[in-house]
Amino acid sequence: MPLHGEALTARAQELVERREPFVRATVVRAQHPTSAHAGDTALVLANGEIDGFLGGTCVEASVREYGLQTLTKHEPLLLRVVPGEPSRTREEGAVEVANPCLSGGAVEIFLEPQMPAPRVVVVGATPVAQALGALGAILDLDMELSDGTAAEPRADDAALIVASQGRDEEPALEAALRLGVPYVALVASRTRGAAVLASLDVDDSQRARVHSPAGLLLGGRTPAEIALSILAELVSVRHFGGAAESTRPETATADPVPASTEPASAVDPVCGMSVPAVESTLHAEYAGTTYYFCSPGCRRAFLADPEHYATAS
């Protein structure tokens, strides 16, 4: 059964605590005849599953498709689903989709991606580490302060910053590099940093990824100023990719990091609707090919005469 009310709220909180991205889909307008009502809410998970009710499977097919797109682009979207031959009309921040499976009415749904805050592991209990924790929180980063032996970097972390002034630096750096954490930094002088990097049990390409001395060259001296330069470098790397130019931060002109690849799409061979080609979409196998459907009705029609629809598609 679809989740509602408190159960849906609890499910959303569980996803937040587990740092799993999802989309909150809310019906903002419904025109009869439709089974949805303004205020109806559902959650679209990263695998395309939908918890909640938004007006039936035909509407859910479009919610799944565009919900997954908002997760990829990290941008909200107003989705309007109306009856009619398959088509879509896009404008900034909105899309209208015509669905031949709808018997009438229309529904408008606001899709709002809920992304976990980027996690940044800071190793150390030094004044710079403390300043990083305070400033990072202002930037809506999930700052986790740890000592070197307890640090547990993860592959989905945004960064690992070692600011422990010589205490247990190598294990955390090596772990983050092997996991492919995008930004790895060491707070140290150029001379000491080079010695630490030389001692790491990683290959040269991984060693070259460590930002040391950490931070853009802003001339900072206090712990807060040093932390500011490090977080500025992190922001630059996250938005421009590659290594930030520490000597001339204002001249960074690299192309933005390409957006994540959108989920593959498919066309329902029965009604012609575009649907995401993911496991949670209704599908069936025929002659070694997987076909995806917007509703159980289309799937039943296909299975009743698969050769006809497979040939037509």
VENZI-V490014 format. One record per residue. N is the residue number from 1. RES is the residue in one small letter. OMEGA is omega in radians with two decimals (none if undefined). NEAR is the number of other C-alpha atoms within 8 Angstrom. Layout:
# VENZI-V490014
n: {N N}
res: {RES RES}
omega: {OMEGA OMEGA}
near: {NEAR NEAR}
This chain:
# VENZI-V490014
n: {1 2 3 4 5 6 7 8 9 10 11 12 13 14 15 16 17 18 19 20 21 22 23 24 25 26 27 28 29 30 31 32 33 34 35 36 37 38 39 40 41 42 43 44 45 46 47 48 49 50 51 52 53 54 55 56 57 58 59 60 61 62 63 64 65 66 67 68 69 70 71 72 73 74 75 76 77 78 79 80 81 82 83 84 85 86 87 88 89 90 91 92 93 94 95 96 97 98 99 100 101 102 103 104 105 106 107 108 109 110 111 112 113 114 115 116 117 118 119 120 121 122 123 124 125 126 127 128 129 130 131 132 133 134 135 136 137 138 139 140 141 142 143 144 145 146 147 148 149 150 151 152 153 154 155 156 157 158 159 160 161 162 163 164 165 166 167 168 169 170 171 172 173 174 175 176 177 178 179 180 181 182 183 184 185 186 187 188 189 190 191 192 193 194 195 196 197 198 199 200 201 202 203 204 205 206 207 208 209 210 211 212 213 214 215 216 217 218 219 220 221 222 223 224 225 226 227 228 229 230 231 232 233 234 235 236 237 238 239 240 241 242 243 244 245 246 247 248 249 250 251 252 253 254 255 256 257 258 259 260 261 262 263 264 265 266 267 268 269 270 271 272 273 274 275 276 277 278 279 280 281 282 283 284 285 286 287 288 289 290 291 292 293 294 295 296 297 298 299 300 301 302 303 304 305 306 307 308 309 310 311 312 313}
res: {m p l h g e a l t a r a q e l v e r r e p f v r a t v v r a q h p t s a h a g d t a l v l a n g e i d g f l g g t c v e a s v r e y g l q t l t k h e p l l l r v v p g e p s r t r e e g a v e v a n p c l s g g a v e i f l e p q m p a p r v v v v g a t p v a q a l g a l g a i l d l d m e l s d g t a a e p r a d d a a l i v a s q g r d e e p a l e a a l r l g v p y v a l v a s r t r g a a v l a s l d v d d s q r a r v h s p a g l l l g g r t p a e i a l s i l a e l v s v r h f g g a a e s t r p e t a t a d p v p a s t e p a s a v d p v c g m s v p a v e s t l h a e y a g t t y y f c s p g c r r a f l a d p e h y a t a s}
omega: {3.10 3.10 3.12 2.94 -3.06 3.14 3.12 3.09 3.12 3.12 3.11 3.14 3.10 3.13 3.11 -3.12 3.12 3.13 3.10 3.13 3.06 3.10 3.01 -3.11 -3.07 3.07 3.14 3.11 3.10 3.12 -3.10 -0.01 3.04 -3.10 3.12 3.10 3.08 -3.10 3.06 -3.04 3.04 3.08 3.05 -3.10 -3.07 3.10 3.11 3.10 -3.11 3.04 -3.12 -3.08 -3.12 3.09 3.04 -3.00 -3.12 3.08 -3.12 3.14 3.13 3.10 3.13 -3.09 -3.05 3.03 3.12 3.10 3.13 3.07 3.14 -3.06 -3.11 -3.12 3.11 -3.08 3.00 -3.10 3.08 3.14 -3.10 3.07 3.12 3.11 -3.04 3.08 3.07 3.10 -3.10 2.91 -3.06 3.08 -3.09 3.04 3.05 -3.10 3.04 -3.06 -3.11 -3.13 3.13 3.14 -3.14 3.13 3.12 -3.14 3.10 -3.03 3.09 -3.12 -3.07 -3.13 3.10 -3.07 3.07 3.09 3.11 -3.09 3.12 3.11 3.11 -3.13 3.09 3.08 -3.09 3.07 3.10 3.11 3.13 3.11 3.07 3.13 -3.11 -3.11 3.13 3.12 3.11 3.13 -3.14 3.02 3.09 -3.04 3.10 3.13 -3.06 2.98 -2.99 -3.09 -3.09 -3.09 3.13 3.11 3.12 -3.09 -3.11 3.07 3.04 -3.06 2.90 -3.12 3.13 -3.12 -3.03 3.09 3.00 -3.10 3.02 -3.10 -2.97 -3.07 -3.13 3.13 -3.12 -3.13 -3.11 3.14 -3.14 3.12 -3.12 3.08 -2.97 -3.10 3.12 -3.04 3.11 3.08 -3.11 3.02 -3.13 -3.10 -3.12 3.12 3.13 3.13 3.12 -3.12 3.14 -3.09 -3.07 3.12 3.11 3.13 -3.03 -3.13 3.08 -3.14 -3.11 -3.12 -3.10 3.08 -3.14 -0.03 -3.09 3.00 3.03 -3.08 -3.13 -3.14 -3.11 3.14 -3.12 3.10 -3.14 3.13 3.10 3.11 3.11 -3.13 3.14 -3.14 3.06 3.09 3.11 3.12 3.14 3.13 -3.13 -3.05 -3.10 3.14 3.10 -3.11 3.09 3.10 -3.02 -3.08 -3.13 -3.07 -3.07 -3.09 -3.12 -3.10 -3.14 3.09 3.10 3.10 -3.13 3.10 3.11 -3.13 3.11 3.11 3.10 3.12 3.11 3.12 3.07 -3.06 -3.11 -3.04 3.11 3.12 3.00 -3.13 3.10 3.14 3.14 -3.06 -3.08 3.04 3.07 -3.10 3.11 3.12 3.04 3.10 3.08 -3.13 3.08 3.10 -3.08 -3.00 -3.13 -3.06 3.08 -3.14 3.12 3.13 3.12 3.13 3.13 -3.09 3.11 3.14 -3.04 -3.10 -3.13 -3.07 3.12 3.12 -3.10 -3.11 none}
near: {2 6 10 10 6 6 8 13 9 8 8 9 8 8 11 10 7 6 9 10 13 13 15 13 14 13 16 10 9 13 8 8 8 12 7 12 11 9 7 10 12 14 13 16 11 10 7 14 9 10 11 11 12 13 11 9 9 12 10 11 13 12 11 14 13 10 14 14 10 15 15 10 8 8 8 10 11 11 14 12 13 13 13 9 7 12 9 8 7 7 6 4 7 10 12 11 13 12 14 11 8 10 7 9 12 13 14 12 12 13 15 11 14 9 10 8 8 9 12 13 14 15 17 14 11 9 7 11 15 10 11 13 12 8 11 12 10 7 6 8 11 10 11 9 12 11 11 13 7 6 10 6 12 8 8 6 13 10 13 16 12 13 14 15 8 5 7 10 12 9 9 15 12 11 10 14 13 9 9 7 16 7 12 14 13 13 13 12 8 8 7 8 13 9 8 10 9 7 7 10 5 9 6 6 6 10 12 7 9 11 11 13 11 11 16 13 10 5 4 8 6 6 9 10 9 12 14 11 14 11 11 10 12 11 8 10 12 8 8 13 12 5 5 12 9 9 6 8 10 4 6 9 5 6 6 7 8 4 6 6 5 7 9 7 9 10 10 14 13 10 9 8 12 12 16 13 10 9 8 7 13 11 10 9 8 8 4 5 6 8 11 16 16 15 11 9 6 12 15 8 9 11 8 6 8 9 6 7 11 8 6 6 5}
